[in-house]
Amino acid sequence: MKLLVAIFSIATIWALCDNVVDATHTGVTRHYKFDIKLQNVTRLCHTKSIVTVNGQFPGPRIVAREGDRLLIKVVNHVQNNISIHWHGIRQLRSGWADGPAYITQCPIQTGQSYVYNFTVVGQRGTLWWHAHISWLRSTLYGPIIILPKRGVPYPFQRPHKEVPIVFGEWWNADTEAVINQAQLTGGGPNVSDAYTINGLPGPLYNCSLKDTFRLNVKPGKTYLLRLANAALNDELFFSIANHTLTVVDVDAVYVKPFETDTVIITPGQTSNVLLKAKPYHPGATFLMMARPYVTGNGTFDNSTVAGILQYHSPLKSSSIKNLPLFKPVLPALRDTSFVTNYTNKLRSLANAQFPANVPKQVDKHFFFTVGLGTNPCPKNQACKGPTNNTMFAGSVNNVSFVMPTKALLQTHFQQNSLGVFTADFPSSPLHPFNYTGTPPNNTMVINRTKVEVIPYNTTVELILQDTSILGTESHPLHLHGFNFFVVGQGFGNFDPTKDPAKFNLIDPVERNTVGVPDGGWVAIRFLADNPGVWFMHCHLEVHTSWGLKMAWLVQDGEHPNQKLPPPPADLPKC
């Protein structure tokens, strides 16, 4: 099998990709090397040393075709423990390569290395990779481009160029210090100082005019924008002034195309959109802008990142600066109505070539409440939680997940889970209440390391219900190891008698990260055909840090190709 070593310079990585569909081979093993190292980076007139891959911020782009095998050697040269998650990759029988620290692996310690070994099966589109330990993903992230198999065209117009656009957040402070301080006091963390597009804050922030992402387009050409939200704590609206976007793919799954002026994208989600450049040179430049969609009562970074779309022009740069500048009109900060209408437009292609294999019969039903609660403040400690002597805590079914000190997948494989985790995660709330009404008097959570065990090939229906215990809030929930179908959603409390009759079992959108509506619920279905231990958590990093997470343990099947293989020899040790 042919080996390809892919090492990119920063200029190559973030350049526009001419004819990327013809740029690579298929059915190969692709080798990448990720050197985790410190790099001085200046943003907002502030220089700090950040953790990077190969000295690049953002990190390198991974390019593969459906069916390719990836071998990515990660070498840790920094003092932090490291693990990398390949967000959205199914990891079929390759759970050892999934990456969340203390779930599928112990982290890679200083001076150590680990080779992530997995094959891309049945996926094509845009995904992304990021650190999956503490808040290191604030600087450790990059896109994953999965091309169709050679000879298989896109189910939409072939673009002239393809452009990765990854949203992020920038802190002038050390993000590890930010979350450590928040966990010490039990209060909310300091918010970021800026949002970024491909690591650049743009002209609306101080000292950032030169740090602006620019997209140069030619009149009449079509561009595929590969969007990914790597921001730690905010869902984002995105729009380009005077231009319409056509959504064609979410979370590396094709969807029925639809046009929109604005995209909503939660942390963890990806979306491919077509941008049709105008058929003439408009004599202007256009801002592309992103700012948060806000739910809940917590503090947030109320700022806007901007990039510039400009038409290829023979004019000198000095003349371009004097062209008219147009700004998009973004939805209001709390425009839940827009978000609902947008998400309702997302539908799978559901055709012969790309079917929507929605489980019609359900083996197991689960009902999970997701939201915030409290923990008591430790003695002799000053806490800044929601009430006196309390700390913020996130929970699923009132269980706040306690991170183990040994990897769950390894202890499961060795059949040595005693003292590490228990297999009694509640399949529904132990104490039902009016989930979106008047909150209960007792806001305390249970702190445990529990997993939900299900047999191989179980069809699962899961209702995710937001709660109003400390105020309703949207929660982007990410499930590792699986795609799922979003068969229904609504506001208020889920009604098990009336709501299932409205489920879409024909062409629901298929994805790996879904926003649980603010003060509402979402219903998902998936087939548990991937043995291993799989994390599920809120992709708002502050909520994950507070314990809004859990794990599914999918047992082996009967046949050899339905069992989890042994761990690789270089699996990191705790």
C-alpha positions in Angstrom: 0.0 0.0 0.0 1.4 3.4 -1.0 2.5 5.6 1.9 2.1 9.3 1.7 3.8 11.6 4.1 1.8 14.9 4.4 3.6 17.8 5.9 2.2 21.2 5.2 3.6 24.7 5.7 1.3 27.3 7.2 1.0 29.1 3.9 -0.1 25.8 2.2 -2.6 24.9 4.9 -4.7 28.0 4.8 -4.4 28.8 1.1 -7.3 28.3 -1.2 -7.4 24.8 -2.6 -7.5 24.7 -6.4 -9.3 21.6 -7.7 -8.8 19.8 -4.4 -11.0 16.9 -5.6 -8.2 15.9 -8.1 -5.4 16.6 -5.7 -5.1 13.3 -3.8 -5.3 9.6 -4.3 -7.6 7.1 -2.6 -7.3 3.8 -0.9 -4.0 4.7 0.6 -2.4 5.0 4.1 -1.7 8.6 4.9 1.0 9.5 7.4 1.0 12.7 9.4 3.2 13.8 12.2 1.9 16.2 14.9 4.7 17.7 17.0 3.1 19.3 20.0 5.2 22.3 20.9 5.1 25.9 22.2 4.9 28.8 19.8 4.8 32.5 20.5 1.8 34.0 18.8 0.7 37.7 18.7 -3.0 38.7 18.6 -4.7 41.8 19.8 -1.3 43.4 20.5 -0.7 40.6 23.0 2.1 38.0 22.5 1.8 34.7 24.4 3.3 31.3 24.2 0.6 28.8 23.1 0.5 25.0 22.6 0.5 24.2 18.9 0.8 21.4 16.4 4.0 21.8 14.3 4.3 25.4 15.5 1.1 26.4 13.5 -2.0 28.2 14.7 -4.5 27.0 13.8 -3.0 23.5 13.2 -2.5 21.6 10.0 -5.3 20.4 7.8 -5.8 16.7 7.5 -6.8 15.6 3.9 -8.1 12.1 3.1 -10.6 10.3 0.9 -13.3 8.1 2.0 -11.7 4.6 2.6 -8.3 5.9 3.4 -6.3 4.8 6.5 -4.7 7.5 8.6 -1.7 7.0 10.8 -1.1 10.2 12.8 1.9 10.2 15.1 1.5 12.7 18.0 4.7 13.6 19.8 4.4 15.6 23.0 7.2 18.2 23.5 5.3 20.4 26.1 4.7 20.0 29.9 1.0 19.5 29.4 -0.6 16.1 29.0 -2.0 15.8 25.5 -4.7 13.8 23.7 -6.2 14.5 20.3 -9.8 13.7 19.2 -10.8 13.3 15.6 -14.2 14.9 15.9 -16.9 13.1 14.0 -14.8 10.2 12.7 -16.9 7.1 13.4 -13.9 5.1 14.6 -15.4 1.7 13.7 -13.7 -0.8 15.9 -10.9 1.7 16.4 -12.0 3.3 19.7 -8.3 3.3 20.8 -7.8 6.1 18.4 -10.8 8.3 19.4 -8.8 10.4 21.8 -10.7 11.8 24.8 -8.4 11.7 27.8 -9.3 9.1 30.4 -12.2 7.8 28.3 -10.5 5.9 25.5 -6.9 6.5 26.4 -4.6 7.9 29.1 -3.1 11.2 27.9 0.3 11.4 26.1 2.8 12.6 28.7 5.7 14.9 28.2 8.4 13.3 25.9 6.0 10.5 24.9 4.3 9.7 21.6 1.2 7.8 20.3 0.1 6.8 16.8 -3.6 7.3 16.1 -4.5 4.6 13.6 -8.0 4.6 12.0 -9.8 4.3 8.7 -12.4 6.7 7.3 -15.5 4.5 6.5 -18.6 5.8 4.8 -17.9 9.5 5.5 -17.2 12.4 3.2 -17.3 16.2 4.0 -15.7 18.3 6.7 -14.8 17.3 10.2 -12.2 18.6 12.5 -9.6 17.6 15.1 -8.9 19.1 18.5 -7.2 18.5 21.9 -9.5 16.6 24.2 -8.1 17.4 27.6 -8.8 20.4 29.8 -9.1 23.6 27.7 -6.1 23.0 25.4 -8.4 22.8 22.3 -8.5 26.7 22.5 -5.3 26.5 20.4 -5.0 22.9 19.3 -7.4 22.4 16.5 -7.7 22.1 12.7 -10.0 20.9 9.9 -10.3 17.4 8.5 -11.2 17.3 4.8 -12.7 14.0 3.6 -13.1 13.8 -0.1 -15.3 11.3 -1.9 -13.9 8.2 -3.4 -12.1 8.8 -6.7 -14.6 9.0 -9.5 -17.6 9.7 -7.2 -18.7 13.4 -7.7 -20.3 15.7 -5.2 -24.1 15.7 -5.4 -23.9 19.4 -6.1 -22.1 21.7 -8.4 -18.3 21.1 -8.4 -16.7 24.2 -6.8 -14.0 26.3 -8.4 -12.1 26.3 -5.0 -12.6 24.9 -1.5 -11.8 27.1 1.5 -11.7 25.9 5.2 -13.1 28.4 7.6 -12.6 27.5 11.2 -14.1 29.7 14.0 -12.2 29.9 17.3 -11.8 32.0 20.4 -8.7 33.8 21.6 -7.8 34.6 25.2 -5.0 37.0 26.1 -4.7 35.0 29.3 -3.6 31.3 29.6 -6.8 29.3 29.2 -5.5 26.6 31.5 -5.2 29.3 34.2 -8.7 30.5 33.3 -10.4 27.1 33.8 -8.3 26.2 36.8 -9.4 29.5 38.6 -13.0 28.8 37.7 -12.9 25.3 39.0 -11.3 26.5 42.2 -14.0 29.1 42.9 -16.9 27.2 41.4 -17.9 30.2 39.4 -18.1 31.1 35.7 -14.7 31.5 33.9 -13.5 34.7 32.3 -14.8 35.0 28.7 -12.5 35.2 25.7 -11.1 38.4 24.3 -12.0 37.7 20.7 -13.5 35.3 18.2 -11.3 34.3 15.2 -11.6 33.1 11.7 -8.7 30.7 10.9 -7.0 32.1 13.9 -7.4 35.8 12.9 -9.6 38.3 14.9 -10.2 40.7 12.1 -10.6 44.5 11.8 -13.3 45.0 14.4 -10.9 44.3 17.2 -8.0 46.6 18.4 -4.6 46.0 16.8 -6.1 43.4 14.4 -6.4 45.0 11.0 -3.4 43.1 9.7 -4.7 39.9 11.3 -7.7 39.6 9.1 -8.8 36.6 7.0 -9.3 37.5 3.4 -11.2 35.5 0.8 -10.4 36.6 -2.8 -13.0 35.4 -5.3 -13.5 35.6 -9.1 -16.8 36.8 -10.6 -19.2 34.1 -11.4 -17.2 31.3 -9.7 -18.6 28.9 -7.0 -16.7 28.3 -3.8 -17.2 25.6 -1.2 -16.7 27.0 2.3 -15.9 24.3 4.8 -17.1 25.7 8.1 -16.2 24.3 11.6 -16.9 25.9 14.9 -13.9 25.3 17.2 -14.9 28.0 19.7 -14.9 26.8 23.2 -18.1 28.2 24.6 -20.3 29.9 22.0 -22.7 29.0 19.2 -22.2 31.4 16.3 -24.2 33.1 13.6 -22.2 33.5 10.3 -23.1 35.6 7.3 -21.4 37.3 4.3 -22.8 40.7 3.3 -24.9 40.7 0.1 -24.3 37.0 -0.6 -26.5 33.9 -0.2 -25.1 30.6 1.0 -26.3 27.2 0.0 -26.0 24.6 2.7 -25.1 21.2 1.2 -23.5 19.2 4.1 -23.4 19.1 7.9 -21.1 17.0 10.1 -19.8 15.2 6.9 -23.2 14.1 5.8 -24.9 15.5 2.6 -28.2 17.3 3.1 -31.0 18.6 0.8 -29.5 21.9 -0.4 -31.2 25.1 0.8 -30.3 28.8 0.6 -29.8 31.0 3.6 -28.3 34.4 4.4 -27.0 33.2 7.7 -25.7 30.0 9.1 -26.0 28.9 12.8 -23.2 26.6 13.9 -22.6 25.3 17.5 -19.2 24.3 18.9 -18.4 20.9 17.5 -20.5 21.2 14.4 -19.3 21.5 10.8 -21.1 22.7 7.7 -20.3 22.9 4.0 -21.9 25.8 2.1 -21.6 26.9 -1.5 -20.9 30.6 -2.2 -21.7 31.8 -5.7 -19.7 34.9 -6.5 -21.5 37.6 -8.3 -21.2 37.6 -12.1 -19.6 41.0 -12.1 -17.0 43.0 -10.2 -19.2 45.0 -7.8 -16.6 47.6 -7.0 -16.8 46.8 -3.3 -15.6 44.6 -0.5 -17.8 42.6 1.7 -17.5 41.7 5.4 -18.0 38.1 6.5 -19.0 38.2 10.2 -19.7 35.8 13.1 -21.0 36.6 16.5 -22.7 34.5 19.3 -26.1 33.1 19.6 -26.8 33.6 23.3 -29.0 31.5 25.7 -28.8 31.3 29.4 -27.9 33.9 31.9 -24.1 33.5 32.0 -21.6 36.0 30.8 -20.3 35.7 27.2 -18.0 37.4 24.8 -20.3 39.9 23.2 -18.0 40.7 20.2 -17.9 40.1 16.5 -15.2 38.6 14.3 -14.9 39.8 10.7 -13.1 38.6 7.6 -13.1 40.2 4.2 -14.5 38.9 0.9 -13.1 40.8 -2.0 -13.3 40.2 -5.8 -10.2 39.6 -7.8 -9.3 43.0 -9.1 -6.5 44.6 -11.2 -6.7 47.6 -8.9 -3.8 48.4 -6.7 -4.3 47.6 -3.0 -4.4 51.3 -2.2 -7.4 51.7 -4.5 -9.1 48.7 -3.0 -9.0 50.2 0.4 -11.2 53.0 -0.9 -13.9 50.7 -2.2 -17.3 50.7 -0.4 -17.6 48.2 2.5 -20.8 46.2 3.1 -21.7 44.6 6.4 -24.1 41.6 6.8 -27.1 41.9 9.1 -26.9 39.1 11.6 -29.8 37.8 13.8 -30.3 39.2 17.2 -28.2 37.7 20.0 -31.1 35.7 21.4 -32.9 34.9 18.1 -34.1 31.4 19.0 -36.8 31.6 16.4 -34.2 31.9 13.6 -32.2 29.0 15.0 -35.4 26.8 15.2 -36.4 27.7 11.6 -32.8 27.0 10.4 -32.5 23.6 12.0 -35.9 22.6 10.8 -34.7 23.0 7.2 -31.9 20.4 7.6 -32.9 17.2 5.9 -30.9 14.2 4.8 -30.6 13.5 1.0 -32.3 10.2 1.7 -31.9 8.9 -1.9 -30.6 5.6 -3.3 -27.0 6.7 -3.3 -27.1 8.4 0.1 -29.9 6.7 2.1 -31.1 7.8 5.5 -31.0 4.5 7.5 -33.2 5.7 10.3 -33.9 3.0 12.9 -37.6 2.4 12.5 -37.9 0.0 15.5 -36.4 0.9 18.8 -34.9 -1.6 21.2 -34.1 0.8 24.1 -35.6 4.2 25.0 -33.7 6.7 27.1 -34.7 10.0 28.6 -31.8 12.3 29.7 -32.1 15.6 31.3 -29.2 18.0 30.6 -28.5 21.2 32.4 -26.8 22.9 35.3 -27.0 22.3 39.1 -24.8 22.9 42.1 -22.3 21.2 44.3 -21.6 22.3 47.9 -18.6 24.6 48.5 -15.7 22.7 50.2 -14.9 23.8 53.7 -12.6 26.8 54.1 -13.0 27.7 50.4 -14.6 30.9 48.9 -17.0 29.9 46.2 -18.6 32.0 43.5 -21.4 29.7 42.4 -25.0 30.6 41.8 -25.9 30.8 45.5 -24.0 31.1 48.7 -21.6 28.3 49.5 -22.2 26.5 46.1 -20.3 25.7 43.0 -21.7 25.3 39.4 -22.1 21.7 38.3 -23.3 20.2 35.0 -25.2 17.0 34.9 -27.0 14.4 32.8 -30.0 12.9 34.7 -28.6 14.7 37.8 -25.3 12.8 37.6 -22.3 15.0 37.3 -19.6 12.9 35.6 -16.4 12.5 37.6 -13.3 12.1 35.4 -11.5 8.8 36.2 -7.8 8.5 36.6 -7.6 5.4 34.4 -9.0 5.2 30.9 -12.5 3.7 30.8 -11.9 1.8 27.6 -8.8 0.1 28.8 -10.3 -0.9 32.1 -13.4 -2.3 30.3 -11.2 -4.3 27.9 -9.2 -5.7 30.8 -12.5 -6.4 32.7 -11.1 -4.5 35.6 -13.6 -1.7 36.1 -13.9 -2.1 39.9 -13.2 1.2 41.5 -13.0 3.0 38.1 -16.6 3.2 37.0 -20.1 1.6 37.6 -22.5 0.4 35.0 -25.6 1.9 36.5 -26.2 5.2 34.8 -29.9 6.0 35.1 -31.9 5.6 31.8 -34.3 8.3 33.0 -34.4 10.9 35.8 -34.6 9.3 39.2 -36.8 12.1 40.5 -39.1 13.5 37.7 -40.1 17.1 37.9 -41.4 19.9 35.7 -38.2 20.2 33.7 -38.8 23.6 32.1 -41.1 25.0 34.7 -40.5 26.1 38.3 -37.2 24.6 39.3 -37.0 22.3 42.3 -35.7 23.5 45.6 -32.9 21.0 45.7 -30.4 21.9 43.0 -27.6 19.5 44.2 -26.2 16.9 41.8 -24.7 13.5 42.3 -21.0 13.2 41.5 -20.1 9.7 40.1 -18.4 7.9 37.2 -21.2 6.0 35.7 -21.7 4.5 32.2 -24.7 3.3 30.3 -24.2 -0.3 29.0 -26.0 -1.5 25.9 -25.6 -4.7 23.8 -24.1 -4.6 20.3 -26.5 -3.7 17.5 -29.1 -2.1 19.9 -31.3 0.5 18.3 -31.5 3.5 20.6 -33.9 6.4 20.9 -32.7 9.1 23.2 -34.6 12.2 24.3 -32.4 15.0 25.5 -34.3 17.4 27.7 -33.1 20.9 28.7 -33.9 21.9 32.3 -34.6 25.2 34.0 -32.9 24.4 37.3 -30.5 27.3 37.0 -32.2 28.7 33.9 -32.8 27.2 30.5 -30.0 27.1 28.0 -29.1 25.6 24.7 -26.6 22.7 24.9 -24.7 21.3 21.9 -24.4 17.6 22.7 -21.7 15.6 20.9 -21.7 11.8 20.7 -18.4 10.0 20.0 -18.3 6.9 17.9 -21.6 7.3 16.1 -23.7 9.5 13.8 -27.4 9.8 14.9 -30.6 11.0 13.3 -32.4 14.0 14.7 -36.0 12.7 14.4 -37.7 15.5 16.4 -37.4 18.5 18.6 -39.6 21.0 20.4 -40.0 23.4 23.3 -41.2 22.8 26.8 -41.3 19.3 28.3 -41.2 16.3 26.0 -44.6 14.6 25.8 -44.1 10.8 25.4 -47.7 10.4 24.3 -48.1 13.2 21.7 -44.6 14.1 20.4 -43.4 10.8 18.9 -46.3 11.0 16.4 -44.5 14.0 14.9 -41.1 12.3 14.5 -39.5 12.5 11.0 -38.5 8.9 10.2 -38.1 9.6 6.4 -35.3 12.2 5.9 -34.1 13.5 9.3 -30.7 15.2 9.4 -27.8 12.9 10.4 -25.1 14.4 12.5 -22.7 13.9 15.5 -23.4 17.1 17.4 -26.9 18.6 18.0 -28.1 21.6 19.9 -30.6 20.8 22.6 -33.0 23.7 22.3 -33.1 26.4 24.9 -36.0 25.3 27.2 -36.8 22.4 24.9 -35.9 18.9 23.9 -34.5 16.9 21.0 -35.0 13.3 20.0 -32.2 11.3 18.3 -31.9 7.7 17.1 -28.8 5.6 16.4 -27.7 2.0 15.9 -25.1 0.9 18.5 -23.0 -1.0 16.0 -19.6 0.1 17.3 -18.2 -1.8 20.3 -16.2 0.3 22.9 -16.7 3.1 25.3 -18.0 6.3 23.8 -18.1 9.8 25.4 -21.2 12.0 25.1 -20.9 15.6 26.4 -21.9 19.2 26.0 -19.5 20.9 23.6 -19.6 24.1 25.6 -16.2 23.5 27.3 -17.2 25.2 30.5 -20.2 22.8 30.9 -18.0 19.8 30.1 -15.5 21.0 32.8 -18.4 21.2 35.3 -19.4 17.6 34.6 -22.1 17.7 31.8 -21.0 14.5 30.2 -21.4 10.7 30.4 -20.3 7.6 28.6 -21.9 4.7 26.7 -20.4 1.2 26.9 -21.3 -0.8 23.8 -20.6 -4.5 24.3 -19.0 -6.8 21.8 -21.1 -8.6 19.3 -20.9 -12.4 18.6 -18.7 -12.3 15.5 -15.0 -11.4 15.3 -15.7 -8.3 13.2 -18.1 -7.1 15.9 -15.6 -7.1 18.7 -13.2 -4.4 19.9 -9.6 -5.4 18.9 -6.8 -5.4 21.6 -5.1 -2.0 22.3 -2.0 -1.0 20.3 1.4 -1.5 21.9 2.1 2.2 22.2 -1.2 3.1 24.0 -0.2 5.7 26.6 -0.1 4.7 30.2 -1.6 6.7 33.2 
